């Protein structure tokens, strides 16, 4: 009974998020405390660092802590901004706080051109290439061709893949974090969370010749003060030549369907699909994009699958970033209550 009431409340909030779209703002505070990690080892922390763009404004950034040093770097492949902090082996405490004011715009990009602009495939090779967990050949390629059969334009192919993803993927609330986005595994078991669902869309799009990418961010709260530590979110974008990047969020479609117990053929499902095709709400900010990330400064070990969460290493060993209690971090939103 309690779970039913909870889901009804979440459903109302989710629906209101779309109805009240426009822009949303507030302060985000990110607190980190790595003091309880192993003593006598150098500690390094990398945090996705938000920046302003055409869709969001980031202001009044403050960084405080007892670090030995910190700086903001740019990861060269995707252009992600990274706050990097370091504590020496003799550090007695390891604390850092980042705070900033964020204003996010609703994004509606559906007025796609009828005549597609010419493009050279090399212009977007990065967004047509496979990743370690997102192949574009084999079964992925075969499925992509089947889904987009008869479609010629970028937007028509992207729409067909979006519709297929919304219909055939599903949200699995037991998935840890946002999911790994392991497309081959998801072809067998199509359940996961936002990174999983977005990554399937991206891999299928790339396999059909549609430039696409995952966007990693965090949702903003809707209360005057709210713990948003676990509010990470991933959505997708495809590139329409002569127009620009177009957002799609099949993961939020499937989340709404799960919360409201909707079937793909239900009218409400169609409403959500229509909104999140070329549209995203303002209750989120972008933090990073790209897969197989080599951080700057470089981390020890393999490239990072995604960079939507903070990342830390103690003596070269990676701390579990999906365990905020063990990693010890907390994100807080302060803003205006959404009625």
Secondary structure as UniProt FT lines:
FT   HELIX           2..19
FT   STRAND          23..33
FT   TURN            35..36
FT   TURN            39..40
FT   STRAND          43..48
FT   TURN            54..55
FT   STRAND          56..65
FT   STRAND          69..74
FT   TURN            76..78
FT   STRAND          81..87
FT   TURN            89..90
FT   STRAND          95..105
FT   STRAND          107..108
FT   HELIX           121..127
FT   TURN            132..133
FT   HELIX           138..147
FT   TURN            148..150
FT   HELIX           154..168
FT   STRAND          170..171
FT   TURN            173..174
FT   TURN            177..178
FT   HELIX           183..188
FT   STRAND          191..192
FT   HELIX           194..207
FT   TURN            208..209
FT   STRAND          212..219
FT   STRAND          225..227
FT   TURN            229..230
FT   STRAND          232..240
FT   TURN            241..243
FT   STRAND          244..248
FT   HELIX           250..260
FT   TURN            264..265
FT   HELIX           267..276
FT   STRAND          279..280
FT   STRAND          284..289
FT   STRAND          311..314
FT   TURN            315..316
FT   STRAND          317..318
FT   TURN            321..322
FT   HELIX           324..327
FT   STRAND          329..335
//
